[in-house]
Amino acid sequence: MRSKAFTGIAALLGSVLLLTACEDKYSEPGNDLSSFSLSKDGSIEVALLDDFSQNYYNESELIDYINKELTAYNSANGDGSISMTGHERLGNNMCVYLHFASVKDYDAYMPDSLFTGTVQEAYDNGYDLDCALAYAGQPLHVIGKNDLMNMANKKIMIFTGKGRIRMPSAIKFYTQSMKQTDAKTVEASEEGTYIIIY
């Protein structure tokens, strides 16, 4: 069983992750899905948002706590593995922006698991690829494991949890139960294991 360093921050901030600037996304109705944005270089940007309305909440203490958590992680895993790129109060909410240098750092630190690589690498690592994937732009067109195994060199992302995921390039296929919101973004509204081919 993996120990995730994120639990300390999660207890203080909750686990709502937003795709881009908290202020822009927070104003959208129904925006309560965990989300992140994967860059072409493999780095990940997240923004943690939670209620900060109680009188006993202290912004300085929270930021100091997060900095200590990140310093401890970076001491063990290399400088710059995770950095806090900013924070801001938005009314009764606090938004903290984090940058993860790699998928490995995200996977080690956050509560959800994440894998990126090729389809063949996913298979070699024991991931279950027996699933129905929808074709981007044509959600009624579905492929299965045999089709997927014929795409051995295609890029794949596999993650557990639920949320809004933005990819660095156009999505080609995604787990059928997901919803595509634009060429690079899909959403999963229920907890589960999801696959994206891009």
ZADO-1210 file (C-alpha; in nm, 4 decimals, padded with zeros to 6 digits):
<atoms>
<atom x="00.0000" y="00.0000" z="00.0000" code="MET" pos="1"/>
<atom x="00.1444" y="00.3346" z="-00.1021" code="ARG" pos="2"/>
<atom x="00.1792" y="00.6250" z="00.1368" code="SER" pos="3"/>
<atom x="00.0786" y="00.9501" z="-00.0257" code="LYS" pos="4"/>
<atom x="00.2326" y="01.2713" z="00.1072" code="ALA" pos="5"/>
<atom x="-00.0670" y="01.4687" z="-00.0145" code="PHE" pos="6"/>
<atom x="-00.2890" y="01.3612" z="00.2755" code="THR" pos="7"/>
<atom x="-00.1662" y="01.6430" z="00.5003" code="GLY" pos="8"/>
<atom x="-00.2571" y="01.9143" z="00.2521" code="ILE" pos="9"/>
<atom x="-00.5772" y="01.7347" z="00.1575" code="ALA" pos="10"/>
<atom x="-00.6900" y="01.7500" z="00.5178" code="ALA" pos="11"/>
<atom x="-00.6444" y="02.1268" z="00.5175" code="LEU" pos="12"/>
<atom x="-00.7537" y="02.2145" z="00.1664" code="LEU" pos="13"/>
<atom x="-00.9806" y="01.9324" z="00.0571" code="GLY" pos="14"/>
<atom x="-00.9268" y="01.7547" z="-00.2734" code="SER" pos="15"/>
<atom x="-01.0931" y="01.9709" z="-00.5371" code="VAL" pos="16"/>
<atom x="-00.8451" y="02.0282" z="-00.8192" code="LEU" pos="17"/>
<atom x="-00.9133" y="02.2792" z="-01.0916" code="LEU" pos="18"/>
<atom x="-00.7717" y="02.2803" z="-01.4410" code="LEU" pos="19"/>
<atom x="-00.6611" y="02.6414" z="-01.4782" code="THR" pos="20"/>
<atom x="-00.6898" y="02.9617" z="-01.2765" code="ALA" pos="21"/>
<atom x="-00.9178" y="02.9053" z="-00.9782" code="CYS" pos="22"/>
<atom x="-01.0932" y="03.2344" z="-01.0268" code="GLU" pos="23"/>
<atom x="-01.1985" y="03.1560" z="-01.3847" code="ASP" pos="24"/>
<atom x="-01.2950" y="02.7936" z="-01.3242" code="LYS" pos="25"/>
<atom x="-01.4548" y="02.8414" z="-00.9845" code="TYR" pos="26"/>
<atom x="-01.7152" y="03.0682" z="-01.1383" code="SER" pos="27"/>
<atom x="-01.8379" y="02.7891" z="-01.3676" code="GLU" pos="28"/>
<atom x="-02.1421" y="02.5971" z="-01.2378" code="PRO" pos="29"/>
<atom x="-02.0884" y="02.2335" z="-01.1420" code="GLY" pos="30"/>
<atom x="-01.7110" y="02.2666" z="-01.1367" code="ASN" pos="31"/>
<atom x="-01.6429" y="02.0215" z="-00.8553" code="ASP" pos="32"/>
<atom x="-01.4386" y="01.7597" z="-01.0387" code="LEU" pos="33"/>
<atom x="-01.0754" y="01.6919" z="-00.9555" code="SER" pos="34"/>
<atom x="-00.8673" y="01.8066" z="-01.2506" code="SER" pos="35"/>
<atom x="-00.5178" y="01.8529" z="-01.3788" code="PHE" pos="36"/>
<atom x="-00.3349" y="01.9533" z="-01.6925" code="SER" pos="37"/>
<atom x="-00.0571" y="01.7379" z="-01.8382" code="LEU" pos="38"/>
<atom x="00.2088" y="01.9243" z="-02.0405" code="SER" pos="39"/>
<atom x="00.4082" y="01.7884" z="-02.3352" code="LYS" pos="40"/>
<atom x="00.7216" y="01.7729" z="-02.1192" code="ASP" pos="41"/>
<atom x="00.5409" y="01.5478" z="-01.8676" code="GLY" pos="42"/>
<atom x="00.4959" y="01.8140" z="-01.6008" code="SER" pos="43"/>
<atom x="00.1556" y="01.8673" z="-01.4397" code="ILE" pos="44"/>
<atom x="-00.0193" y="02.1818" z="-01.3187" code="GLU" pos="45"/>
<atom x="-00.2936" y="02.1667" z="-01.0553" code="VAL" pos="46"/>
<atom x="-00.4843" y="02.4189" z="-00.8480" code="ALA" pos="47"/>
<atom x="-00.6266" y="02.3145" z="-00.5122" code="LEU" pos="48"/>
<atom x="-00.9381" y="02.4997" z="-00.4008" code="LEU" pos="49"/>
<atom x="-01.1337" y="02.4725" z="-00.0774" code="ASP" pos="50"/>
<atom x="-01.3540" y="02.6640" z="00.1609" code="ASP" pos="51"/>
<atom x="-01.1524" y="02.8990" z="00.3816" code="PHE" pos="52"/>
<atom x="-01.4355" y="03.0819" z="00.5563" code="SER" pos="53"/>
<atom x="-01.3851" y="02.9749" z="00.9195" code="GLN" pos="54"/>
<atom x="-01.2464" y="03.2412" z="01.1532" code="ASN" pos="55"/>
<atom x="-00.9800" y="03.0074" z="01.2903" code="TYR" pos="56"/>
<atom x="-00.8267" y="02.9428" z="00.9442" code="TYR" pos="57"/>
<atom x="-00.4929" y="03.1178" z="00.9043" code="ASN" pos="58"/>
<atom x="-00.3521" y="03.1748" z="00.5563" code="GLU" pos="59"/>
<atom x="00.0095" y="03.2169" z="00.6702" code="SER" pos="60"/>
<atom x="-00.0015" y="02.8949" z="00.8726" code="GLU" pos="61"/>
<atom x="-00.1491" y="02.7042" z="00.5798" code="LEU" pos="62"/>
<atom x="00.1145" y="02.8291" z="00.3336" code="ILE" pos="63"/>
<atom x="00.3940" y="02.7576" z="00.5850" code="ASP" pos="64"/>
<atom x="00.2584" y="02.4044" z="00.6304" code="TYR" pos="65"/>
<atom x="00.2447" y="02.3420" z="00.2553" code="ILE" pos="66"/>
<atom x="00.5967" y="02.4777" z="00.2090" code="ASN" pos="67"/>
<atom x="00.7244" y="02.2403" z="00.4791" code="LYS" pos="68"/>
<atom x="00.5477" y="01.9454" z="00.3114" code="GLU" pos="69"/>
<atom x="00.6980" y="02.0326" z="-00.0262" code="LEU" pos="70"/>
<atom x="01.0454" y="02.0909" z="00.1208" code="THR" pos="71"/>
<atom x="01.0346" y="01.7459" z="00.2812" code="ALA" pos="72"/>
<atom x="00.9212" y="01.5841" z="-00.0442" code="TYR" pos="73"/>
<atom x="01.1834" y="01.7680" z="-00.2513" code="ASN" pos="74"/>
<atom x="01.4592" y="01.6786" z="-00.0016" code="SER" pos="75"/>
<atom x="01.3820" y="01.3120" z="-00.0577" code="ALA" pos="76"/>
<atom x="01.3083" y="01.3291" z="-00.4309" code="ASN" pos="77"/>
<atom x="01.5105" y="01.6158" z="-00.5758" code="GLY" pos="78"/>
<atom x="01.4815" y="01.9945" z="-00.5766" code="ASP" pos="79"/>
<atom x="01.1981" y="02.1243" z="-00.7910" code="GLY" pos="80"/>
<atom x="01.0051" y="01.7954" z="-00.7946" code="SER" pos="81"/>
<atom x="00.7001" y="01.9840" z="-00.6674" code="ILE" pos="82"/>
<atom x="00.6686" y="02.3584" z="-00.6260" code="SER" pos="83"/>
<atom x="00.3964" y="02.5933" z="-00.5125" code="MET" pos="84"/>
<atom x="00.3655" y="02.8505" z="-00.7892" code="THR" pos="85"/>
<atom x="00.1174" y="03.0740" z="-00.6105" code="GLY" pos="86"/>
<atom x="-00.1831" y="03.1064" z="-00.3861" code="HIS" pos="87"/>
<atom x="-00.4750" y="03.3456" z="-00.3563" code="GLU" pos="88"/>
<atom x="-00.7861" y="03.4153" z="-00.1556" code="ARG" pos="89"/>
<atom x="-01.1046" y="03.4138" z="-00.3613" code="LEU" pos="90"/>
<atom x="-01.3787" y="03.5353" z="-00.1341" code="GLY" pos="91"/>
<atom x="-01.4310" y="03.2593" z="00.1213" code="ASN" pos="92"/>
<atom x="-01.2041" y="03.0199" z="-00.0682" code="ASN" pos="93"/>
<atom x="-00.8307" y="02.9554" z="-00.0861" code="MET" pos="94"/>
<atom x="-00.6594" y="02.8484" z="-00.4059" code="CYS" pos="95"/>
<atom x="-00.3092" y="02.6955" z="-00.4044" code="VAL" pos="96"/>
<atom x="-00.1270" y="02.6323" z="-00.7338" code="TYR" pos="97"/>
<atom x="00.1179" y="02.3411" z="-00.7584" code="LEU" pos="98"/>
<atom x="00.3604" y="02.2368" z="-01.0316" code="HIS" pos="99"/>
<atom x="00.4749" y="01.8744" z="-01.0536" code="PHE" pos="100"/>
<atom x="00.7949" y="01.8197" z="-01.2507" code="ALA" pos="101"/>
<atom x="00.6877" y="01.4719" z="-01.3600" code="SER" pos="102"/>
<atom x="00.4101" y="01.2154" z="-01.3634" code="VAL" pos="103"/>
<atom x="00.6194" y="01.0168" z="-01.1142" code="LYS" pos="104"/>
<atom x="00.6048" y="01.3042" z="-00.8657" code="ASP" pos="105"/>
<atom x="00.2300" y="01.3472" z="-00.9139" code="TYR" pos="106"/>
<atom x="00.1730" y="00.9745" z="-00.8693" code="ASP" pos="107"/>
<atom x="00.3846" y="00.9641" z="-00.5528" code="ALA" pos="108"/>
<atom x="00.2337" y="01.2746" z="-00.3932" code="TYR" pos="109"/>
<atom x="-00.1349" y="01.2843" z="-00.4887" code="MET" pos="110"/>
<atom x="-00.3997" y="01.0364" z="-00.3681" code="PRO" pos="111"/>
<atom x="-00.4945" y="00.9161" z="-00.7202" code="ASP" pos="112"/>
<atom x="-00.2656" y="00.6879" z="-00.9222" code="SER" pos="113"/>
<atom x="-00.1422" y="00.7908" z="-01.2663" code="LEU" pos="114"/>
<atom x="00.0471" y="00.6173" z="-01.5479" code="PHE" pos="115"/>
<atom x="00.1651" y="00.7558" z="-01.8811" code="THR" pos="116"/>
<atom x="00.3619" y="00.5777" z="-02.1512" code="GLY" pos="117"/>
<atom x="00.2802" y="00.3648" z="-02.4521" code="THR" pos="118"/>
<atom x="00.0045" y="00.1051" z="-02.4781" code="VAL" pos="119"/>
<atom x="00.2729" y="-00.1657" z="-02.4830" code="GLN" pos="120"/>
<atom x="00.4359" y="-00.0255" z="-02.1684" code="GLU" pos="121"/>
<atom x="00.0989" y="-00.0211" z="-01.9928" code="ALA" pos="122"/>
<atom x="00.0412" y="-00.3846" z="-02.0897" code="TYR" pos="123"/>
<atom x="00.3948" y="-00.4809" z="-01.9787" code="ASP" pos="124"/>
<atom x="00.3286" y="-00.3127" z="-01.6411" code="ASN" pos="125"/>
<atom x="00.0194" y="-00.5264" z="-01.5849" code="GLY" pos="126"/>
<atom x="-00.2552" y="-00.2740" z="-01.6516" code="TYR" pos="127"/>
<atom x="-00.5918" y="-00.4197" z="-01.7503" code="ASP" pos="128"/>
<atom x="-00.6633" y="-00.3014" z="-02.1036" code="LEU" pos="129"/>
<atom x="-00.9846" y="-00.5001" z="-02.1449" code="ASP" pos="130"/>
<atom x="-01.2194" y="-00.2042" z="-02.1744" code="CYS" pos="131"/>
<atom x="-01.4459" y="-00.0172" z="-02.4131" code="ALA" pos="132"/>
<atom x="-01.2973" y="00.3060" z="-02.5507" code="LEU" pos="133"/>
<atom x="-01.4957" y="00.5703" z="-02.7362" code="ALA" pos="134"/>
<atom x="-01.3529" y="00.7299" z="-03.0491" code="TYR" pos="135"/>
<atom x="-01.2982" y="01.1041" z="-02.9969" code="ALA" pos="136"/>
<atom x="-01.5682" y="01.3037" z="-03.1715" code="GLY" pos="137"/>
<atom x="-01.7747" y="00.9894" z="-03.2325" code="GLN" pos="138"/>
<atom x="-01.8655" y="00.8532" z="-02.8873" code="PRO" pos="139"/>
<atom x="-02.0899" y="00.5798" z="-03.0314" code="LEU" pos="140"/>
<atom x="-01.7910" y="00.4303" z="-03.2217" code="HIS" pos="141"/>
<atom x="-01.6255" y="00.1974" z="-02.9693" code="VAL" pos="142"/>
<atom x="-01.3081" y="-00.0117" z="-02.9741" code="ILE" pos="143"/>
<atom x="-01.1966" y="-00.2903" z="-02.7398" code="GLY" pos="144"/>
<atom x="-00.8820" y="-00.4622" z="-02.6139" code="LYS" pos="145"/>
<atom x="-00.7850" y="-00.6199" z="-02.9495" code="ASN" pos="146"/>
<atom x="-00.7991" y="-00.2823" z="-03.1238" code="ASP" pos="147"/>
<atom x="-00.6035" y="-00.1258" z="-02.8397" code="LEU" pos="148"/>
<atom x="-00.3288" y="-00.3880" z="-02.8547" code="MET" pos="149"/>
<atom x="-00.2838" y="-00.3024" z="-03.2246" code="ASN" pos="150"/>
<atom x="-00.1864" y="00.0497" z="-03.1091" code="MET" pos="151"/>
<atom x="00.1194" y="-00.0661" z="-02.9103" code="ALA" pos="152"/>
<atom x="00.3205" y="00.2523" z="-02.9741" code="ASN" pos="153"/>
<atom x="00.0385" y="00.5016" z="-02.9106" code="LYS" pos="154"/>
<atom x="00.0542" y="00.7229" z="-02.6003" code="LYS" pos="155"/>
<atom x="-00.1719" y="00.6220" z="-02.3136" code="ILE" pos="156"/>
<atom x="-00.2739" y="00.7675" z="-01.9782" code="MET" pos="157"/>
<atom x="-00.4333" y="00.5518" z="-01.7095" code="ILE" pos="158"/>
<atom x="-00.5595" y="00.7083" z="-01.3884" code="PHE" pos="159"/>
<atom x="-00.7803" y="00.6205" z="-01.0943" code="THR" pos="160"/>
<atom x="-01.0274" y="00.8566" z="-00.9368" code="GLY" pos="161"/>
<atom x="-01.2623" y="01.0983" z="-01.1024" code="LYS" pos="162"/>
<atom x="-01.2055" y="01.4340" z="-01.2614" code="GLY" pos="163"/>
<atom x="-01.1394" y="01.6626" z="-01.5509" code="ARG" pos="164"/>
<atom x="-00.8237" y="01.5811" z="-01.7469" code="ILE" pos="165"/>
<atom x="-00.6543" y="01.8078" z="-02.0027" code="ARG" pos="166"/>
<atom x="-00.4028" y="01.6383" z="-02.2311" code="MET" pos="167"/>
<atom x="-00.1081" y="01.8000" z="-02.4172" code="PRO" pos="168"/>
<atom x="-00.2453" y="01.6964" z="-02.7567" code="SER" pos="169"/>
<atom x="-00.5731" y="01.5852" z="-02.9129" code="ALA" pos="170"/>
<atom x="-00.7400" y="01.2850" z="-02.7532" code="ILE" pos="171"/>
<atom x="-00.7970" y="00.9919" z="-02.9899" code="LYS" pos="172"/>
<atom x="-00.9852" y="00.7457" z="-02.7643" code="PHE" pos="173"/>
<atom x="-01.1127" y="00.7526" z="-02.4067" code="TYR" pos="174"/>
<atom x="-01.2987" y="00.5254" z="-02.1650" code="THR" pos="175"/>
<atom x="-01.6558" y="00.5069" z="-02.2894" code="GLN" pos="176"/>
<atom x="-01.8102" y="00.6280" z="-01.9622" code="SER" pos="177"/>
<atom x="-01.6195" y="00.9587" z="-01.9840" code="MET" pos="178"/>
<atom x="-01.7450" y="01.2789" z="-02.1463" code="LYS" pos="179"/>
<atom x="-01.5315" y="01.4736" z="-02.3942" code="GLN" pos="180"/>
<atom x="-01.5617" y="01.8507" z="-02.3473" code="THR" pos="181"/>
<atom x="-01.3118" y="01.9641" z="-02.6135" code="ASP" pos="182"/>
<atom x="-01.0398" y="01.8108" z="-02.8327" code="ALA" pos="183"/>
<atom x="-00.7935" y="01.7841" z="-02.5417" code="LYS" pos="184"/>
<atom x="-01.0220" y="01.7493" z="-02.2372" code="THR" pos="185"/>
<atom x="-01.2343" y="01.4698" z="-02.0917" code="VAL" pos="186"/>
<atom x="-01.4291" y="01.4320" z="-01.7686" code="GLU" pos="187"/>
<atom x="-01.5049" y="01.1341" z="-01.5464" code="ALA" pos="188"/>
<atom x="-01.7843" y="01.2054" z="-01.2997" code="SER" pos="189"/>
<atom x="-01.7597" y="00.8777" z="-01.1036" code="GLU" pos="190"/>
<atom x="-01.4688" y="00.7119" z="-00.9222" code="GLU" pos="191"/>
<atom x="-01.3017" y="00.4492" z="-01.1379" code="GLY" pos="192"/>
<atom x="-01.0063" y="00.3584" z="-01.3573" code="THR" pos="193"/>
<atom x="-00.9907" y="00.5466" z="-01.6868" code="TYR" pos="194"/>
<atom x="-00.7868" y="00.5225" z="-02.0057" code="ILE" pos="195"/>
<atom x="-00.7045" y="00.7964" z="-02.2555" code="ILE" pos="196"/>
<atom x="-00.5203" y="00.7452" z="-02.5847" code="ILE" pos="197"/>
<atom x="-00.3671" y="01.0640" z="-02.7256" code="TYR" pos="198"/>
</atoms>
